[in-house]
Amino acid sequence: VICTLLPLDVRTINFQFTRLLRIVRVLRIARLAKVMHFQESKLAYSLLTSVWHNVVPTFFLAMITIYTLALVIVAFEVEYLLSDPEPNVERRLQTHWGS
């Protein structure tokens, strides 16, 4: 029913959608709890839980750390520029950073 509602005019989108349906059908992710006797389902479930518990939190921690450090660097830069810096420092900032 959902397939008929989607506008699949482009062949590549149709091909990708067919491939996704085939992967879901082979791994039986929709009924994963009932099909745990297949080794492929156990492997897929193990990989998905491993990614969810390990990779996703690490990625978010890295993004938060980078964002925090960028805010600290920008705050120091703005504070320094507002305190009337030396002319050669301003010139170096303009040549290297374009600000």
QUIDAVEN-V545361 format. One record per backbone hydrogen bond with DSSP energy under -1.0 kcal/mol. CO is the residue of the C=O (numbers start at 1). NH is the residue of the N-H. If there is no record, write none. Layout:
CO_NH, CO_NH
This chain:
2_6, 6_8, 10_14, 11_15, 12_16, 13_17, 14_18, 15_19, 16_20, 17_21, 18_22, 19_23, 20_24, 21_25, 22_26, 23_27, 24_28, 29_32, 31_35, 35_38, 38_42, 39_43, 40_44, 41_45, 42_46, 43_47, 44_48, 45_49, 46_50, 47_51, 48_52, 49_53, 50_54, 51_56, 54_58, 55_59, 56_60, 57_61, 58_62, 59_63, 60_64, 61_65, 62_66, 63_67, 64_68, 65_69, 66_70, 67_71, 68_72, 69_73, 70_74, 71_75, 72_76, 73_77, 74_78, 75_79, 76_80, 77_81, 78_82, 86_90, 87_91, 88_92, 89_93, 90_94, 91_95, 92_96, 93_97
